[in-house]
Amino acid sequence: MFGNFFTFAILIDILKVLIIKFMKILLFLLIYSLFVPNDGAWLLQLFSEKSQVKVVQSESVPDTLTLMFIGDVMSHSPQVDAARLQDGTYDYASCYQFLAPYIASADLCIANMEVPLAGSPYTGYPQFSCPDAMMSQLFDAGVDVFLTANNHTCDKGAKGIRRTIHVMDSLGIPHVGTYLDSTDFNQRNPLIVEKNGFRIAVLNYTYGTNGIPAPNPFIVNMLDSTEIARDIARARELKADYIVVMPHWGIEYERKQNKEQKGYANYMYECGADMVIGGHPHVVQPITLENRNELGVAQCITAYSLGNFVSNQRKRYTDGGIIVKCQLVRDTNGVIQITDYEYLPYWVYKGTCQGKYQYHILPAKHAVENCAYYDLHGADSVALNLFYKDTKALIDSFPESKFDFTSAIR
């Protein structure tokens, strides 16, 4: 009886000591908060359950992030020949030079790298391998993240998948869609990119790999409803503020989205996606802007296909594409909304110089209005104007970019 009494008394004494220490720590924090920025707001965040997901940096200036999305980066054999220099190296900077200022205007730019970096010998269609410089110089131009899951991922087997990952890793370039093995997959999927105080999750899937299965132990993200739901849930567990799903889907050369694309897009939003940006058809498909308040998404942009970013394809609708750009703003309540959005149509010029092909990606509207500056005549001017007219008619309810290329490239 007395033993129990003394044990109870000791516990009471220990509890008193702990309470006194806690009160001292709390008093210190309250006093310290008077001498740090934000009037002690940091202390409120310290005890807030949502502080890991929604942290407002300033009550007067909301967080902002500009996102940009680029379509299918293709490498046909004539493009490889055009980029090859006399010393055996490859130069793509001139191909990107006219769009580089626009690409650099984004905080986070994502492109679909639709060809593996399998090394020499370089090959075009149907089983691609392109020079590393095509990707690395696009990174230098302002692209921040590359997608690697597409129908050409397995063109060069294990070597192509492995080397693509290793080259990007060696340059410190984030990528998503393919993995060395299950350990690599578990560590890097989904991709979370931190920028301007935002945690952006990027997910990438492909409908298939042209009948070539991914060799063991490599993993290619496939367009599968179970995987999509799992990855979106995982992104939320990792405290992603915003989730962008980028599927490789649809029917090549079809200018309208099909039922399967619409169904997958709806499913992605139901699972918790915030934006869906697609590729693969090699032509531009419509963009929709919708309110999905019932799913907790105030506004969502769905771009079904951005078309080719660069390629050797010259048929109508395939000789250009669009870039989608939007601004995210997080208000003082931690709510993220799209406050500005636009698209930029561009056209791929293919010409010759001293008996050698050359490719330049031109801002379509600026080129139409300044054909003399770009030295466009005859059939080139006709093709440019036709592409611009076709694209404007298709994307009729989405604002076109007003970027000042005249000042940027001169």
Summary of the structure (lengths in Angstrom):
residues: 410
radius of gyration: 25.6
end to end distance: 92.9
largest distance: 106.6
contacts: 1344
relative contact order: 0.12
helix: 36%
strand: 28%
